Amino acid sequence: MEAIRAVQAVVSGEGRSEKLAVTVRWVVRVGLLLVLAYTVAVTPPGLGTHGLAGLNLLGLLVGAVGWLGWGALRDRESPLRLIALPIGVAGGALLVPGTAGSDVGVILVCLVVLAAASALEPGPAGVLAVVAIVALALAERFWDNLLPGGFAVLAVAVSYLGGIVRRQRKLHLAQTELLLVETQVAKEEQARAAALDERARIAREIHDVLAHSLGGLLVQLEAADALLETVPGAEKARSCVVRARSLAGEGLTETRRAVSALRGDKRSLPEFLTTLVADYQADLDVPVTLDLPAEQVELRPEVTLALQRLSQEAMTNVRRHAPGAPVAVSLSVDGGWVELVVHNGEPTVVEHATTGGGYGLIGMRERIEQLSGTLDAAPEGRGWTVRTRVPQRTEGD
């Protein structure tokens, strides 16, 4: 049974590359032609240069030109491919007088009609079948050594119908495959739409709950700061309130960024980095430099998203652990790799207690590694550097 399945797979082309399929078709095509030539050669009058033997040789040559020409041109939109078909029929008709015993001429004509009906529309293929019947009838009339004309007509008709059936089967298989692809695409689109709906729902929840709560907290802290200004000896308490207000403001900013990401931020990475650096500089009024490539950087969506999240995390860590530190951000592309570097210098403000368990960079490292990239975060000089490298494209791109 395994051997039968293997043979069926070879014949049908299943699991075979297009190049191998073309090779197999040519082997079959040339093999059939050689078998027919051998049959003509060993059956009297055989092959020669005079009489019926010479006609057999001419018929084989003309038939070979038509048969092999059709094989070479069948997949091209060229008028020559249609000319090859009647040439093949003519070659078969020339073989009829000298192959009465083997009917090689009729077989060659039937092969041409079968090939035409398998590839062409029924109308043009039907015209060729009629031409083939007429050619065989003329050969029978002039040479009177063909089997009864009904046999030739029946053989051509069966070849034509067989080609039509074969063509319909190929069309059905192609339509089935197209339907499967369309179904798969529809499923992926449905899954993507469901994911976008869920992300939008989560974004609304974050905005309605966390963003509103942080906004209210920020207002209350501003009111408390204003009241403490008039209370003698409350400098320490006021300092804590100011710090809490700063943290609440940062939390509100990060929440808005998270909502933007969940809703699908379509900005390019350079544009995103420009906005991120500008916001940091506006909030803290410290030196910030941004180095971007001169040309537009085209990245995979997952790479863009990962680097956006990484730059956000790195800048947030600078705010928390190195307040007031100057920052240098650079993005470069070299040899198919994208490198993002975020370096901060020495902080100008003493670090206060912060929230968070330190899992941000761990999660980012896992995300970068899923993209076959690397992430390094380590002290450099008197500051800290986060450096990541990600392939610009994958092998399948």
TORKE-572916 format. One record per atom (N, C-alpha, C): x, y, z; residue in one letter. Coordinates in steps of 0.2 Angstrom, whole numbers, plus 5000, padded with zeros to 4 digits. Atoms other than C-alpha are relative to their C-alpha. Layout:
BEGIN
XYZA/...
***
This chain:
BEGIN
500449945000M/500050005000M/500450065000M/499649945000E/501450125004E/500350014993E/499749995006A/502250094987A/499450034995A/500549975005I/500550134978I/499950075002I/500149934998R/500350294988R/500650044997R/499449965003A/502150344983A/499950014993A/500149995007V/501750314965V/499450054998V/500549955001Q/500150414966Q/500250075002Q/499749934998A/501050554974A/500450024994A/499549985005V/502350554960V/499550024994V/500449985006V/500950554946V/499650065001V/500449944998S/499850684955S/500450065001S/499649944999G/501350794959G/499950025008G/500149984993E/500850794978E/500750005003E/499450004996G/502250844989G/500750014996G/499450005005R/503450884974R/500050084999R/499849935002S/504251054970S/499850014993S/500249995007E/503751134954E/500549984995E/499450015004K/505451114947K/500049924998K/500050075001L/505350924950L/499449984996L/500650025004A/503550914943A/500150024992A/499849995008V/504150994926V/500549954998V/499650055003T/505550874925T/499749934999T/500350065001V/504450724928V/499550004994V/500449995006R/503250794914R/500449994994R/499650015006W/504650804902W/500349934999W/499850075001V/505250634906V/499549954997V/500650045002V/503550564903V/499950014992V/500149985007R/503350664887R/500549974995R/499450035005V/505050614879V/499949925000V/500150075000G/504750434885G/499549974996G/500550035005L/503150414876L/500250014993L/499749995007L/503950494860L/500549944998L/499550055002L/505350364861L/499749934999L/500450065000V/504150224864V/499749994993V/500350005007L/503150274848L/500549994995L/499550015005A/504750294838A/500349935000A/499850075000Y/505350124843Y/499549954997Y/500650045003T/503650044838T/500050014993T/500049995007V/503750124821V/500649974997V/499450025002A/505550074819A/500049924999A/500050085000V/505249884823V/499449974996V/500550035004T/503649874813T/500050024993T/499949995007P/503749854794P/499450054998P/499450005004P/503949954784P/500650045004P/499449974996G/505050044798G/500150074998G/499849935002L/506050204795L/500549994995L/499549995005G/506950254780G/500050064996G/500049945004T/507150384766T/499550004994T/500450005006H/505950324753H/499349965002H/500650045000G/504150264751G/499750015007G/500349994994L/503150234767L/500550005006L/499549994995A/504750214777A/500250075001A/499849934999G/505250394773G/499450045002G/500649964998L/503450454776L/500049995008L/500050014992N/503550374794N/500650045003N/499549964997L/505250464797L/499850075000L/500349945000L/504450624791L/499550025005L/500550004995G/502950594802G/500250015007G/499750004994L/503950564817L/500450065002L/499649934999L/505050724815L/499550055001L/500549944999V/503450834812V/499649995007V/500450024993G/502550744827G/500450025006G/499649994994A/504050764838A/500050085001A/500049934999V/504150954834V/499450035003V/500649984997G/502350974838G/499949985007G/500150034994W/502250864853W/500550045005W/499649974996L/503850934861L/499950085000L/500249935001G/503451114855G/499550025005G/500549994996W/501851104864W/500250005008W/499850014993G/502651044880G/500450065002G/499649944998A/503851194880A/499750065000A/500449945000L/502551324876L/499350005003L/500650004997R/501051264885R/499850055005R/500149964994D/501251374900D/500150074998D/499849935002R/501651534890R/499450024995R/500549975004E/500451654882E/500350024993E/499749995007S/501151634864S/499649974995S/500450035005P/500251604848P/500449934997P/499650065002L/501651474844L/499849945003L/500250064997R/500951354857R/499449974997R/500650025004L/499351344847L/500249974993L/499850035006I/500251314831I/500349935001I/499750064999A/501151174839A/499549945000A/500550055000L/499551074841L/499849974993L/500150035007P/499051054823P/500649974997P/499450035002I/500851024819I/500149925002I/500050074997G/500750874831G/499549954996G/500550045003V/499150814823V/500249984992V/499750015007A/499950834805A/500549945000A/499550054999G/501350724811G/499749935001G/500450064999G/500150594817G/499749974994G/500350025006A/499250594801A/500549974995A/499550025004L/500850574791L/500249935002L/499850074998L/501150414801L/499549954998L/500650055001V/499450334797V/500249954995V/499950055006P/499950254780P/500549945002P/499550054998G/501450164787G/500049975006G/500150034993T/500850114804T/499349975001T/500750034999A/499250024800A/500049945005A/500050064996G/499849874810G/500050025008G/499949984993S/500249974826S/499650065002S/500449944999D/499150134824D/500450055004D/499649954997V/500550244830V/499850074999V/500349945002G/499850384820G/499450025004G/500649994997V/498150374828V/500250025008V/499849994993I/498950364845I/500350075001I/499749944999L/500050514843L/499550064999L/500549955000V/498550614837V/499650005006V/500450004994C/497550564852C/500450035006C/499649974995L/498950614863L/500050085000L/500149935001V/498950784856V/499450035002V/500749984999V/497050804857V/499950005008V/500150004993L/497150744875L/500450055004L/499649954997A/498550864880A/499650074999A/500349945002A/497551004871A/499450015005A/500650004996A/495950964880A/500150015007A/499850004993S/496850954897S/500250085002S/499749934999A/497551134895A/499650064997A/500449955004L/496351234883L/499350005002L/500849995000E/494551294884E/499749944996E/500350055004P/493351164878P/499950024992P/500149985007G/493051264862G/500649994996G/499450015004P/494751274855P/500349935000P/499850085000A/495151094860A/499549964996A/500550035005G/493551044851G/500250014993G/499849985007V/494151134835V/500549954998V/499450055002L/495751034836L/499849934999L/500250075000A/494850874839A/499749994993A/500350015007V/493850904823V/500550004995V/499550005004V/495350944814V/500449944999V/499750074999A/496150784820A/499649954996A/500550055003I/494650684814I/500050014992I/499949995007V/494750764797V/500649984997V/499450025003A/496550734795A/500149925000A/500050075000L/496350554800L/499649974994L/500450025005A/494950534788A/500350014993A/499749995006L/495950604774L/500649954999L/499550055000A/497350494778A/499749934998A/500450065002E/496150344777E/499850004993E/500350005006R/495450394761R/500550004994R/499550005005F/497050424752F/500449945000F/499650065000W/497950274758W/499649945002W/500450064999D/496550154763D/500349945003D/499750054995N/497550064776N/499950015007N/500249994993L/496850134792L/499549965002L/500650044997L/495750034803L/499450044999L/500649965001P/493950074801P/499950075003P/500049934998G/493650254802G/499650015006G/500349994993G/492450234817G/500549995005G/499550004995F/493950184827F/500450065001F/499649944999A/494950334824A/499550065003A/500549944997V/493350454827V/499949985008V/500150024993L/493050354843L/500650025005L/499449994996A/494850364849A/500150085001A/499949934999V/494950554846V/499550035005V/500549974996A/493250584854A/500149985008A/499950024993V/493750484870V/500650045003V/499449964998S/495450574870S/499750075002S/500349934998Y/494450744870Y/499750005006Y/500450004994L/493250694883L/500549995006L/499650014995G/494650624894G/500450065002G/499649934999G/495650794892G/499550045004G/500549964997I/494050884897I/499949985008I/500050034993V/493850774913V/500650025004V/499449984997R/495650804917R/500050075002R/500049934999R/495550984915R/499550035006R/500549994995Q/493950994926Q/500249985007Q/499750034994R/494850894939R/500550055003R/499549954998K/496251014940K/499750075002K/500349944998L/495151164940L/499749995007L/500350014993H/494151084955H/500550005005H/499550004995L/495751054964L/500350075002L/499849944999A/496351224961A/499550055004A/500649974997Q/494651294967Q/500049985008Q/500050034993T/494751184983T/500650035004T/499449974996E/496451244987E/499950075001E/500249934999L/495951424984L/499550015006L/500549994995L/494451404995L/500349985007L/499750014994L/495551325009L/500450065002L/499649944998V/496751475008V/499650065002V/500449954998E/495351595009E/499749995007E/500350024993T/494551505024T/500550015005T/499549984995Q/496251515033Q/500150075001Q/499949934999V/496451695029V/499450035004V/500649984996A/494651725035A/500149995008A/499950024993K/495051635051K/500550045004K/499549964997E/496651735054E/499750075001E/500349934999E/495651895051E/499550005006E/500450004994Q/494351845063Q/500450005007Q/499650014994A/495651795076A/500350075001A/499749934999R/496551965073R/499550055002R/500649954998A/494852065074A/499849985008A/500250024994A/494451965090A/500650035005A/499449974996A/496252015097A/499950075001A/500049934999L/496052195093L/499450025004L/500649994996D/494252195101D/500250005007D/499850014993E/495052125117E/500550055002E/499549954998R/496452245117R/499750075001R/500449945000A/495252385114A/499650005007A/500450004994R/494152325129R/500550015006R/499549994995I/495752315140I/500250075001I/499849935000A/496252485135A/499550055003A/500549964997R/494552555139R/500049995008R/500050024993E/494652465156E/500650045004E/499549974997I/496352535160I/499950085000I/500149935001H/495852715154H/499550025005H/500549984996D/494252715164D/500149995007D/499850014993V/494952645180V/500650035002V/499449984997L/496752675182L/500250074998L/499949935002A/496952835172A/499650055004A/500549954997H/495452915180H/500350005008H/499850004993S/496152855198S/500650045000S/499449965000L/497852925194L/499950084999L/500149935002G/497153085187G/499750035007G/500349984994G/496053105203G/500650015006G/499550004995L/497553065214L/500550064999L/499549955002L/498653195205L/499750075002L/500349944998V/497353335208V/500050015008V/500050004992Q/497253285227Q/500750025002Q/499349984998L/499153295228L/500250074999L/499949935001E/499153465220E/499750045005E/500449964995A/497853525232A/500450005007A/499750014994A/498853455247A/500750045000A/499449965001D/500453535240D/499950085001D/500249934999A/499553705240A/499950015007A/500149994993L/498953685257L/500650005005L/499450004996L/500653635264L/500450064999L/499549945001E/501453795257E/499950055006E/500249964995T/500553885271T/500149985007T/499950034994V/500953765285V/500850015002V/499249994998P/502653815295P/500249935002P/499750064998G/503853665297G/499849944996G/500350065003A/503053555284A/500449994993A/499650015006E/504453555271E/500149934998E/499950075001K/504853375273K/499349964997K/500750035003A/502953325271A/499950034993A/500149975007R/502853445256R/500549974995R/499650035005S/504353365248S/499849934999S/500350065001C/503553195250C/499450004995C/500649995005V/501953265242V/500250014993V/499749985007V/502953335228V/500249944996V/499750075003R/503853165225R/499449964998R/500650045001A/502153075226A/499650034994A/500349975006R/501453195213R/500349994994R/499650025006S/502853165202S/499949934998S/500150075001L/502652985203L/499349994997L/500750015003A/500752995200A/500050034993A/499949985006G/501153105185G/500349954995G/499750055004E/502352975178E/499649944999E/500450065001G/501152835181G/499450024995G/500549985004L/499752935172L/500350004993L/499750005007T/500952965157T/500149934997T/499850075003E/501452775156E/499349974999E/500750035001T/499552725158T/499850024993T/500249985006R/499152835143R/500449974994R/499650045005R/500552755133R/499849934999R/500350075000A/499952585138A/499449994996A/500650005003V/498252625132V/500150014992V/499949995007S/498952695115S/500349944997S/499750065003A/499952535113A/499549954999A/500550055001L/498452425116L/499550024994L/500449985005R/497452525104R/500350004993R/499750005006G/498752505091G/500450064997G/499649945002D/500052645089D/500349994994D/499850015006K/500452655071K/500650044998K/499449965001R/501952775073R/500649964998R/499350035002S/503652735065S/500450005006S/499650004995L/505052695077L/500450075001L/499749934999P/506052855074P/499550055002P/500549954998E/504452955076E/499849995007E/500250024993F/504052865092F/500650025005F/499449984996L/505852895099L/500150075001L/500049935000T/505753075094T/499550035006T/500549974996T/504153105104T/500249985007T/499850034993L/504852995119L/500550055003L/499449954998V/506453105120V/499850075002V/500249934999A/505553265118A/499650005007A/500450004993D/504353215133D/500450005006D/499650004994Y/505753175144Y/500450065001Y/499749945000Q/506653335140Q/499650055003Q/500449954997A/505153435143A/499850005007A/500250014993D/504753355159D/500550025005D/499550004995L/506453365167L/500550064998L/499649945002D/507353505157D/500849985001D/499350035000V/508953395155V/500349994993V/499850015006P/510153375141P/499849934997P/500250065003V/509453235129V/500350004993V/499850005007T/510253185112T/499749944997T/500350055004L/509453075099L/500349994993L/499750025006D/510352995085D/499749954995D/500450045005L/509352925070L/500349994994L/499750015006P/509852845054P/499750054995P/500249955005A/509852965039A/499449984995A/500550035005E/508752845028E/499449975005E/500550024996Q/507052785033Q/500149925002Q/499950064998V/507052625043V/499449964999V/500550045001E/505952485037E/500049945005E/499950064996L/505652355051L/499349965000L/500650044999R/504452215055R/499650035005R/500449974995P/502952265065P/500249985007P/499950024993E/503452155080E/500750035002E/499349974998V/505252225080V/499850075002V/500149934998T/504552405080T/499650005007T/500450004994L/503352365094L/500549985006L/499550024995A/504752275104A/500550065002A/499549944999L/505952425102L/499750065003L/500449954996Q/504552545107Q/500049995007Q/500150024993R/504252455123R/500650005004R/499450004996L/506052435127L/500250075001L/499849934999S/506452625124S/499550035006S/500449974994Q/504952665136Q/500249975006Q/499850034994E/505552545149E/500750035002E/499349974998A/507352615148A/499950075003A/500149934998M/506752795149M/499650005007M/500450014993T/505552745164T/500549995005T/499550024995N/507052665173N/500550065001N/499649944999V/508052825170V/499650055005V/500449954996R/506652935178R/500049975007R/500150034993R/506552815193R/500749995004R/499450024997H/508352765196H/500650054999H/499549955001A/509352915189A/499750074999A/500449935001P/508253075191P/500550054998P/499649955003G/508953215181G/500649994996G/499450025004A/510253115172A/499950024993A/500149995007P/510653165154P/500049934997P/500150065004V/510153035141V/500250014993V/499850015007A/510852985124A/499649944997A/500350065003V/509752875113V/500250004993V/499850015007S/510352805096S/499749944997S/500350065004L/509552695083L/500450004994L/499650015006S/510652625069S/499849934997S/500150075003V/510552485056V/500749994996V/499350025003D/512152395051D/499949924998D/499950075002G/512252225041G/499449965002G/500650034999G/510452185043G/499849995007G/500250004992W/510352215062W/499950075002W/500349944997V/509452355071V/500350005007V/499749994993E/510352425086E/499750065003E/500249944996L/509552535099L/500450005007L/499649994994V/510552605113V/499750065004V/500249954996V/509952705128V/500550015006V/499549994995H/511252775139H/499950075004H/500149954996N/511052885154N/500650025004N/499449984997G/512352985163G/499950005008G/500150004993E/512553025182E/499450045002E/500649964998P/510953075191P/500250065003P/499949934996T/510853255198T/499550005006T/500549994995V/509453215210V/500149935004V/500050064996V/509553085225V/499449964998V/500550045001E/508552935221E/499649985006E/500550024995H/506952905231H/499849934999H/500350075000A/506052745235A/499550004994A/500450015005T/505152685220T/499649935000T/500450065000T/503852555216T/500349964994T/499750045006G/504152405204G/500449955003G/499650064998G/504952235206G/500649994996G/499450015004G/506252255193G/499949954995G/500150065005Y/505452135181Y/499950034993Y/500149975007G/505352265166G/500549984995G/499550025005L/506952225158L/500049934999L/500050075000I/506752045162I/499549984994I/500550015005G/505152045152G/500250024993G/499849985006M/505952145138M/500549954997M/499550055002R/507452025137R/499749944997R/500350055003E/506251885134E/499750014993E/500349985007R/505351975120R/500550014995R/499549995005I/506952025112I/500349934998I/499850075002E/507551845112E/499649964996E/500550035005Q/505951785104Q/500150034993Q/499949975007L/506451895089L/500749994998L/499350025002S/508251815089S/500550065001S/499649944999G/508951975096G/500449995007G/499650004994T/510152015111T/499850065004T/500149944995L/509852135126L/500650005005L/499550004995D/511252195137D/499850075004D/500149944996A/510952315152A/500650005005A/499450014996A/512552355162A/500250085002A/499749944999P/513452505170P/500550024995P/499549985005E/514452605159E/500350075002E/499849944997G/515552745166G/499750025007G/500449984994R/514552845179R/499349994999R/500750015001G/512952795171G/499849934998G/500350075001W/511952645164W/499850004992W/500250005007T/511752585146T/499649934999T/500450055003V/510452475138V/500149994993V/499850015007R/510952405122R/499649934997R/500450065003T/509852285110T/500250004993T/499950015007R/510152215093R/499549944998R/500650045003V/508752135083V/500149994992V/499950005008P/508852065065P/499450044997P/500449965004Q/508052185053Q/499449964997Q/500550045003R/507152045044R/500249925001R/499950074998T/506951855046T/500149974993T/499850045006E/507451715033E/499450004995E/500650015004G/505651705027G/499750074997G/500249935003D/505451895023D/500250014993D/
***
